[in-house]
C-alpha cells in the first residue's frame, strides 16, 4: 500500500517538472511607423518574444527598454510583447534602442535598433525688457521645449537697417533645455532684432534648428554725440587766444564724463555737466586734431575738430662759424629769425641770459665752453633755437716722453714709455711714434700721463721714440726724443775660482 502511494507521488512530481520547461528563442524590437521619422510624429517601440514551452502554461514576462545603454521603462505582463510609446518624437529621441526580456532566471536582449528623428523645433526667445539704454544689457532667454541637453545655443543681435550688422554669441547648456544670456547694447544701437537658434549633436548625427521668433528692442541714448567748436573758427595766428568748447545733451544728470584731448594728452575734463571749455594762447605746435569724448560706463562717443594756427615768426637759428675754438680767439654769435618786427632776441648760455641782443662778440676763454641758444619773443610767444655746444680749448704744453724703468728693452718682453703734457684742455690725445712709424694712441680724460706698454718683438725696434699731444686746439706739440735699445735675451756665465763654481745670469739680470 505504502509502496504504491510513493510511486504515484514520484510520477506526479516528474510530470509537474516537465510542465515548466521553456526556452527564449528570440527577442525582437520594432519601431512603428518606422525607425526614421520626422519630428513631432508619435513613435511606438514594440518588444516581442519568441518562446518555446513543452506544455501550455502561463509565464510572467518582464520587458525592459533601453536607450543608449540607459534604462527607460520596465513592465511585467503575461503577454508575449510590450510597448514603449513616445507621443511626440524629438531629435533628442534619436539613438540606439534595445529591449530585454526576463522570465524567472532567464534573460535575453534584442538586437540594437537605431532610431533617427529628423528636424528640431524652433526655439522660443523671450526678453526681460524691450526698452533699454545704450550701455545696458538685454537679458535674453532661449528655450527648446521637449528637447534634452546638451544643447548649443546661438544668440543673434541685428540692427534694423538695410545692411544690418549681425552680432552673435554662443552658449552651451549641459543640464537644462534653456540658456539665459545678457547681451550688451552698444553706442549707436537704436532698434534691434534678437533671435536665437539651437544645434544638437548626437551619435546619430547633428541637426540645427531654424531661428526663433524675432523680438524687437528699442534703444535710447543716455547722451548725444558731442559737438566740438573752436572760437574763433579760422584766421588764427600764434599769440591769439582761442577757446575750444565740447558739449553734449544728457538724458539725465549723472556721472557722465566729458574729456578733451590732443595726441593722447588730456587737456581738460568734467563730470555731470553738459559743457566743457578749454582756452589758451596758441603756438604753432598747437596745430592738430582735438578730440572730444563723452563717456559713461561702457558707452563712449567722440567727435573731433582740426585747429590750424598760422606761424607768427619762424624758429630762431643760432649762427656761429664752428663749434671748436682756440682760447683767446674772437667769436661772433648771431641769432637769426624771420617775422614781423620788433622781435625781442636774447642769447642764452647754459640756460642763463648772456645778452639781450641778436649779436654777441667776445674773446673766448676756456670757461666760455657750454651750451648756447637764442630766444625770440613777441607778444608772450617765445621760441628757442636748437642748442649748439661750443668747446674752447687751451693749448697743450710741450709733452715729456720718459721711460720710467729702463732705457733698454728686452726682446719678447714689454717695456713702458710715458708721455705727459702738464697743461691743456682735456681730453688730450697722445700718439706714440718710433721714428716716423705710428705705433698707437691713448686718450686721457684726466690730467695724468699716458702709459704706453710696448712689446719688443724685434731688435730692429731699437731707435728714437717720440710722442705727439693734441686736443681740440689748432696747435699740437711734439715731445723730446729718447733712444730705446732692444737686446737679446742670453746668459752670461762667470767662474768663481775660490769656490770652484759657475754662476750664470740672464742678459737682463746682468745689465
C-alpha positions as CSV (number, residue, x, y, z in Angstrom):
1,X,0.0,0.0,0.0
2,X,2.7,2.4,1.0
3,X,4.9,1.5,-2.0
4,X,2.0,2.2,-4.4
5,X,1.5,5.7,-2.8
6,X,5.2,6.5,-3.1
7,X,5.2,5.6,-6.8
8,X,2.2,7.8,-7.5
9,X,3.9,10.8,-5.8
10,X,7.1,10.4,-7.8
11,X,5.2,10.2,-11.1
12,X,3.3,13.3,-10.3
13,X,6.4,15.2,-9.4
14,X,8.1,14.2,-12.6
15,X,5.1,15.3,-14.6
16,X,5.0,18.7,-12.9
17,X,8.7,19.4,-13.6
18,X,8.2,18.7,-17.2
19,X,5.3,21.3,-17.4
20,X,7.7,24.2,-16.6
21,X,10.2,23.6,-19.4
22,X,10.6,26.7,-21.7
23,X,13.3,28.5,-23.7
24,X,13.6,32.0,-25.1
25,X,14.3,31.7,-28.8
26,X,14.4,35.4,-29.7
27,X,13.6,38.9,-28.5
28,X,12.7,41.4,-31.3
29,X,12.4,45.2,-31.2
30,X,10.4,47.0,-33.9
31,X,9.6,50.7,-34.4
32,X,6.3,52.0,-35.7
33,X,5.6,53.6,-38.1
34,X,9.4,53.2,-38.9
35,X,12.8,53.8,-37.4
36,X,13.4,57.0,-39.4
37,X,10.7,59.6,-38.8
38,X,10.2,63.4,-38.7
39,X,9.9,65.5,-35.5
40,X,6.5,65.5,-33.8
41,X,5.4,62.1,-35.1
42,X,4.3,59.5,-32.4
43,X,6.8,56.6,-32.1
44,X,5.9,53.2,-30.8
45,X,8.6,50.7,-29.9
46,X,7.3,47.1,-29.7
47,X,9.3,44.4,-28.0
48,X,8.1,40.8,-28.7
49,X,9.4,37.4,-27.7
50,X,9.5,34.1,-29.4
51,X,9.4,31.4,-26.7
52,X,9.1,27.6,-26.7
53,X,7.3,25.6,-23.9
54,X,6.7,21.9,-23.5
55,X,3.2,22.5,-22.3
56,X,0.7,25.3,-22.3
57,X,1.3,27.2,-19.1
58,X,1.4,30.9,-18.1
59,X,4.6,32.9,-17.6
60,X,5.2,36.4,-16.3
61,X,7.3,38.4,-18.8
62,X,9.4,41.4,-17.6
63,X,10.2,43.7,-20.5
64,X,12.8,46.5,-20.2
65,X,13.5,49.2,-22.8
66,X,16.9,50.9,-23.1
67,X,18.2,54.0,-25.0
68,X,22.0,54.3,-25.4
69,X,22.5,51.9,-22.6
70,X,20.2,53.7,-20.1
71,X,17.0,52.1,-18.8
72,X,13.9,53.9,-20.0
73,X,11.0,51.7,-18.9
74,X,10.2,48.3,-17.3
75,X,6.9,46.4,-17.3
76,X,5.8,42.9,-16.3
77,X,2.9,41.4,-18.2
78,X,1.5,38.0,-19.1
79,X,1.5,38.8,-22.9
80,X,4.5,38.0,-25.1
81,X,5.0,41.6,-26.1
82,X,5.2,45.1,-24.6
83,X,5.3,48.7,-26.0
84,X,7.1,51.9,-25.1
85,X,5.5,55.0,-26.7
86,X,7.0,58.4,-27.4
87,X,4.0,60.6,-28.1
88,X,5.9,63.4,-29.9
89,X,9.3,62.3,-31.2
90,X,12.1,64.9,-30.9
91,X,15.6,64.9,-32.3
92,X,16.9,64.0,-28.8
93,X,14.8,60.8,-29.2
94,X,17.3,59.7,-31.8
95,X,19.7,57.0,-30.6
96,X,20.3,53.3,-30.2
97,X,17.4,51.4,-28.6
98,X,17.3,47.8,-27.2
99,X,14.8,45.8,-25.2
100,X,15.3,42.8,-22.9
101,X,13.1,40.0,-21.6
102,X,13.4,38.4,-18.2
103,X,11.5,35.3,-17.3
104,X,12.2,33.7,-14.0
105,X,16.0,33.4,-14.1
106,X,16.4,33.6,-17.9
107,X,17.1,36.9,-19.7
108,X,17.7,37.8,-23.3
109,X,18.3,41.1,-25.3
110,X,17.1,42.1,-28.7
111,X,19.3,43.4,-31.5
112,X,20.0,47.1,-31.3
113,X,17.7,49.4,-33.3
114,X,18.8,52.8,-34.5
115,X,16.1,55.5,-34.3
116,X,16.6,58.7,-36.3
117,X,14.4,61.7,-35.9
118,X,14.8,64.4,-38.4
119,X,14.4,68.1,-37.6
120,X,14.4,70.3,-34.5
121,X,11.6,72.5,-33.3
122,X,12.3,76.3,-33.4
123,X,13.4,77.6,-30.0
124,X,11.4,80.2,-28.1
125,X,13.1,83.5,-27.3
126,X,11.9,85.8,-24.5
127,X,13.3,89.2,-23.5
128,X,13.1,90.7,-20.0
129,X,12.9,94.4,-21.2
130,X,12.1,95.7,-24.7
131,X,13.2,99.3,-24.0
132,X,16.8,99.8,-22.9
133,X,19.6,102.5,-23.0
134,X,23.0,102.4,-24.6
135,X,25.4,100.7,-22.2
136,X,22.8,98.5,-20.6
137,X,22.4,94.7,-21.1
138,X,19.4,92.9,-22.5
139,X,18.5,89.7,-20.7
140,X,17.6,87.0,-23.2
141,X,16.2,83.5,-22.6
142,X,16.3,80.9,-25.4
143,X,14.4,77.7,-24.7
144,X,13.9,74.5,-26.6
145,X,10.9,72.7,-25.0
146,X,10.8,68.9,-25.0
147,X,14.4,68.5,-26.1
148,X,17.1,67.3,-23.9
149,X,20.6,68.7,-23.3
150,X,23.4,69.1,-24.3
151,X,22.2,72.0,-26.4
152,X,24.3,74.5,-28.3
153,X,22.6,77.9,-28.4
154,X,23.4,80.9,-30.7
155,X,22.0,84.3,-30.0
156,X,21.8,86.9,-32.7
157,X,21.6,90.7,-32.5
158,X,20.8,92.5,-35.7
159,X,20.4,96.3,-36.3
160,X,17.2,97.1,-38.0
161,X,18.6,98.7,-41.1
162,X,19.1,97.9,-44.8
163,X,22.5,96.4,-44.1
164,X,22.1,95.5,-40.5
165,X,25.3,94.1,-38.9
166,X,24.8,90.8,-37.2
167,X,26.5,90.1,-33.9
168,X,26.3,86.6,-32.3
169,X,27.2,85.0,-29.0
170,X,27.3,81.2,-28.3
171,X,26.5,79.3,-25.2
172,X,26.2,75.6,-24.2
173,X,23.7,74.0,-21.8
174,X,24.6,70.6,-20.4
175,X,21.8,70.4,-17.8
176,X,18.8,72.5,-18.9
177,X,17.0,72.9,-22.2
178,X,17.4,76.7,-22.0
179,X,20.0,79.3,-21.6
180,X,19.9,82.9,-20.3
181,X,22.3,85.5,-21.7
182,X,23.0,89.2,-21.1
183,X,23.6,90.8,-24.5
184,X,25.4,94.3,-24.3
185,X,23.8,97.3,-26.0
186,X,26.4,99.4,-27.8
187,X,26.6,103.1,-28.6
188,X,24.8,103.8,-31.8
189,X,22.3,101.0,-31.4
190,X,18.7,102.2,-32.0
191,X,16.2,99.4,-33.0
192,X,17.5,95.9,-32.6
193,X,16.2,92.4,-33.6
194,X,17.1,89.5,-31.4
195,X,16.8,85.8,-32.4
196,X,18.3,82.5,-31.3
197,X,18.9,79.1,-32.8
198,X,19.9,75.7,-31.4
199,X,22.2,72.9,-32.6
200,X,22.2,69.3,-31.2
201,X,25.0,66.8,-31.7
202,X,24.2,63.1,-31.2
203,X,25.8,59.8,-32.1
204,X,23.3,59.5,-35.0
205,X,24.3,62.9,-36.4
206,X,23.8,66.7,-36.0
207,X,20.8,68.9,-36.5
208,X,20.3,72.7,-36.4
209,X,17.0,74.4,-35.8
210,X,15.7,77.4,-37.6
211,X,15.8,80.8,-35.9
212,X,13.4,81.5,-33.1
213,X,10.7,84.2,-33.0
214,X,12.1,87.7,-33.6
215,X,12.0,90.1,-30.6
216,X,12.4,93.9,-31.2
217,X,14.2,96.0,-28.6
218,X,14.3,99.8,-28.8
219,X,17.4,101.7,-27.6
220,X,17.6,105.3,-26.2
221,X,20.7,107.5,-25.9
222,X,21.9,108.4,-22.4
223,X,23.7,111.3,-24.1
224,X,24.1,112.7,-27.6
225,X,27.2,112.7,-29.8
226,X,29.4,115.6,-28.6
227,X,29.8,118.7,-30.6
228,X,33.2,120.5,-30.6
229,X,33.6,124.1,-31.6
230,X,36.7,126.4,-31.8
231,X,36.4,130.2,-31.3
232,X,37.5,132.0,-33.4
233,X,36.9,129.3,-36.1
234,X,39.5,130.5,-38.5
235,X,42.4,133.0,-39.2
236,X,44.2,132.0,-36.0
237,X,47.8,133.2,-35.6
238,X,50.3,132.4,-32.9
239,X,49.6,134.6,-29.9
240,X,45.9,134.6,-30.4
241,X,43.6,133.4,-27.6
242,X,41.3,130.5,-28.6
243,X,38.6,128.6,-26.7
244,X,37.6,125.1,-27.5
245,X,34.1,124.1,-26.4
246,X,32.8,120.5,-26.1
247,X,29.1,120.0,-25.5
248,X,26.5,117.2,-25.3
249,X,22.9,116.7,-24.3
250,X,22.4,114.4,-21.2
251,X,19.2,112.4,-20.8
252,X,19.8,112.6,-17.0
253,X,22.3,114.3,-14.8
254,X,24.7,111.6,-13.7
255,X,28.4,110.8,-13.7
256,X,28.8,111.2,-17.5
257,X,32.3,112.4,-18.2
258,X,33.5,114.8,-20.9
259,X,37.2,114.6,-21.9
260,X,39.1,116.9,-24.3
261,X,42.4,115.6,-25.6
262,X,45.1,116.2,-28.3
263,X,47.5,113.5,-29.3
264,X,46.6,111.3,-26.3
265,X,47.2,114.2,-23.9
266,X,44.2,115.1,-21.8
267,X,43.7,118.8,-21.8
268,X,40.6,119.2,-19.7
269,X,37.7,117.1,-18.3
270,X,34.5,117.4,-16.3
271,X,31.7,115.1,-14.8
272,X,28.0,115.5,-14.6
273,X,27.9,118.6,-16.9
274,X,26.9,119.1,-20.5
275,X,29.6,121.6,-21.5
276,X,33.4,121.8,-21.2
277,X,35.6,124.8,-22.2
278,X,39.4,125.0,-22.7
279,X,41.1,128.3,-23.5
280,X,44.8,129.1,-24.2
281,X,47.2,131.4,-26.1
282,X,48.1,129.3,-29.2
283,X,51.5,128.5,-30.6
284,X,52.4,126.8,-33.9
285,X,52.7,123.4,-32.1
286,X,49.1,123.6,-31.1
287,X,48.1,122.7,-34.7
288,X,46.3,119.4,-35.0
289,X,43.1,117.5,-34.3
290,X,41.3,117.9,-31.0
291,X,39.1,115.1,-29.8
292,X,36.1,115.4,-27.6
293,X,34.9,112.2,-25.8
294,X,31.8,111.7,-23.8
295,X,31.8,108.5,-21.6
296,X,29.5,106.7,-19.2
297,X,30.1,103.1,-18.3
298,X,30.8,101.2,-21.4
299,X,29.3,103.8,-23.8
300,X,31.7,106.2,-25.4
301,X,31.1,108.8,-28.2
302,X,33.6,111.1,-29.8
303,X,33.9,114.0,-32.3
304,X,37.0,115.9,-33.5
305,X,37.9,119.3,-34.9
306,X,41.1,120.5,-36.6
307,X,42.9,123.6,-35.3
308,X,45.0,125.5,-37.9
309,X,47.5,128.1,-36.4
310,X,49.5,130.4,-38.7
311,X,53.1,131.0,-37.7
312,X,53.8,134.5,-36.3
313,X,57.6,134.2,-36.7
314,X,60.0,131.4,-37.5
315,X,62.0,129.3,-35.1
316,X,65.2,131.3,-34.5
317,X,68.6,129.9,-35.6
318,X,71.9,130.3,-33.8
319,X,74.7,131.1,-36.3
320,X,78.4,130.5,-35.4
321,X,81.3,129.6,-37.7
322,X,82.4,126.5,-35.9
323,X,82.0,124.7,-32.6
324,X,85.6,124.1,-31.6
325,X,87.6,127.2,-30.7
326,X,91.1,128.1,-29.6
327,X,91.5,130.0,-26.3
328,X,91.7,133.8,-26.9
329,X,90.0,133.6,-30.3
330,X,87.4,136.3,-31.2
331,X,84.0,134.8,-31.8
332,X,80.8,136.3,-33.2
333,X,77.5,134.6,-32.5
334,X,74.3,135.7,-34.3
335,X,70.6,135.0,-33.7
336,X,68.5,135.0,-36.9
337,X,64.7,134.9,-37.2
338,X,62.1,135.7,-39.8
339,X,59.0,137.6,-38.7
340,X,57.4,141.0,-38.0
341,X,59.4,143.5,-36.1
342,X,60.1,144.2,-33.3
343,X,61.2,140.9,-32.1
344,X,62.9,140.6,-28.7
345,X,66.1,138.5,-29.1
346,X,68.3,137.0,-26.3
347,X,71.4,134.9,-26.4
348,X,71.5,132.2,-23.7
349,X,74.4,130.2,-22.3
350,X,73.7,127.2,-20.0
351,X,70.1,128.3,-19.5
352,X,71.1,131.8,-18.4
353,X,70.7,135.0,-20.4
354,X,74.1,136.2,-21.7
355,X,72.9,139.3,-23.6
356,X,69.7,140.7,-24.9
357,X,70.8,141.2,-28.5
358,X,71.0,139.3,-31.8
359,X,74.8,139.6,-31.9
360,X,77.4,138.6,-29.4
361,X,81.2,139.2,-29.8
362,X,83.8,138.1,-27.3
363,X,87.4,136.9,-26.8
364,X,87.0,133.3,-25.7
365,X,88.2,131.7,-22.5
366,X,88.1,128.1,-21.6
367,X,85.3,128.9,-19.1
368,X,83.2,130.0,-22.1
369,X,82.6,126.4,-23.1
370,X,78.9,125.5,-22.8
371,X,75.5,125.2,-24.5
372,X,74.4,128.2,-26.4
373,X,71.0,129.0,-27.9
374,X,69.0,132.1,-28.8
375,X,65.4,133.0,-27.8
376,X,62.9,135.1,-29.8
377,X,59.8,136.6,-28.3
378,X,56.7,138.6,-29.5
379,X,53.5,139.1,-27.5
380,X,54.4,136.4,-25.0
381,X,55.1,133.9,-27.8
382,X,58.6,132.6,-27.1
383,X,60.7,130.3,-29.4
384,X,64.2,128.9,-28.9
385,X,66.8,127.8,-31.4
386,X,68.4,124.4,-31.5
387,X,71.2,124.2,-28.9
388,X,74.9,124.5,-30.0
389,X,77.7,123.3,-27.8
390,X,80.9,125.4,-28.1
391,X,84.2,123.8,-27.0
392,X,87.0,126.3,-26.0
393,X,90.5,124.7,-25.8
394,X,93.7,125.9,-24.1
395,X,96.7,124.5,-26.0
396,X,98.6,121.5,-24.6
397,X,102.0,122.2,-23.1
398,X,105.2,120.5,-24.5
399,X,104.8,116.8,-23.7
400,X,107.6,115.0,-21.9
401,X,108.4,111.4,-23.0
402,X,110.2,109.2,-20.5
403,X,111.0,105.6,-19.8
404,X,110.4,105.3,-16.0
405,X,112.0,101.9,-15.5
406,X,114.9,101.3,-18.0
407,X,116.0,102.7,-21.4
408,X,116.8,99.1,-22.6
409,X,114.1,96.8,-23.9
410,X,114.5,93.1,-23.8
411,X,113.4,91.0,-26.8
412,X,110.0,89.5,-26.4
413,X,109.4,91.5,-23.2
414,X,107.3,94.6,-22.5
415,X,108.7,98.0,-21.8
416,X,106.9,101.2,-20.8
417,X,107.1,104.7,-22.3
418,X,105.3,107.6,-20.5
419,X,104.1,110.7,-22.3
420,X,102.6,113.7,-20.3
421,X,101.6,117.3,-21.0
422,X,101.1,119.2,-17.8
423,X,98.8,121.9,-19.2
424,X,96.0,121.8,-21.8
425,X,92.2,121.4,-22.0
426,X,91.1,117.8,-21.6
427,X,90.7,115.3,-23.2
428,X,94.2,115.1,-24.6
429,X,95.2,112.6,-27.3
430,X,98.8,111.2,-27.0
431,X,100.3,109.4,-30.1
432,X,103.5,107.4,-29.9
433,X,106.0,107.1,-32.8
434,X,109.2,105.2,-33.5
435,X,111.0,107.4,-35.9
436,X,108.2,108.2,-38.4
437,X,106.3,105.0,-37.7
438,X,103.0,105.4,-35.9
439,X,102.5,102.9,-33.1
440,X,99.3,103.8,-31.3
441,X,97.4,106.5,-29.4
442,X,95.9,107.0,-25.9
443,X,93.1,109.5,-25.0
444,X,93.2,110.7,-21.4
445,X,90.1,112.3,-19.8
446,X,92.1,113.2,-16.7
447,X,95.3,115.1,-16.1
448,X,97.5,112.0,-15.9
449,X,100.4,110.6,-18.0
450,X,99.6,108.3,-20.9
451,X,101.4,105.0,-20.3
452,X,102.4,103.1,-23.5
453,X,103.2,99.5,-22.9
454,X,105.2,98.2,-25.9
455,X,106.3,94.7,-26.6
456,X,109.8,94.3,-28.2
457,X,109.2,91.8,-30.9
458,X,112.4,92.6,-32.9
459,X,115.9,94.0,-32.2
460,X,115.2,96.3,-35.2
461,X,112.7,98.1,-33.0
462,X,115.6,99.9,-31.3
463,X,115.7,103.6,-32.1
464,X,114.3,107.0,-31.3
465,X,110.8,107.3,-29.8
466,X,108.7,110.4,-29.6
467,X,105.1,111.4,-28.8
468,X,102.6,114.0,-30.0
469,X,100.0,115.6,-27.8
470,X,96.9,117.4,-29.1
471,X,93.3,118.3,-28.1
472,X,90.8,120.5,-29.9
473,X,93.2,123.4,-30.1
474,X,94.7,124.1,-33.5
475,X,98.2,123.8,-32.1
476,X,99.7,120.3,-31.3
477,X,103.0,119.6,-29.5
478,X,105.8,117.1,-30.0
479,X,107.9,115.6,-27.2
480,X,111.6,115.1,-26.8
481,X,113.1,112.0,-28.4
482,X,114.5,109.2,-26.4
483,X,116.6,106.2,-27.5
484,X,115.5,102.8,-26.6
485,X,117.8,99.8,-27.2
486,X,116.4,96.3,-27.7
487,X,118.8,93.5,-26.7
488,X,118.6,89.7,-27.0
489,X,117.8,87.5,-24.0
490,X,121.0,85.4,-23.4
491,X,123.1,84.1,-20.5
492,X,126.4,85.5,-19.1
493,X,128.4,82.9,-17.1
494,X,131.2,83.5,-14.6
495,X,133.6,81.0,-12.9
496,X,134.5,81.7,-9.4
497,X,137.9,80.2,-8.7
498,X,137.7,80.5,-5.0
499,X,134.6,78.3,-4.7
500,X,135.1,76.4,-8.0
501,X,131.5,77.0,-9.3
502,X,129.9,78.5,-12.3
503,X,127.3,81.3,-12.0
504,X,125.1,82.2,-15.0
505,X,122.9,85.3,-15.3
506,X,120.4,86.2,-17.9
507,X,121.2,89.1,-20.1
508,X,118.6,91.3,-18.4
509,X,119.9,90.3,-14.9
510,X,123.4,91.0,-16.0
511,X,122.6,94.6,-17.1
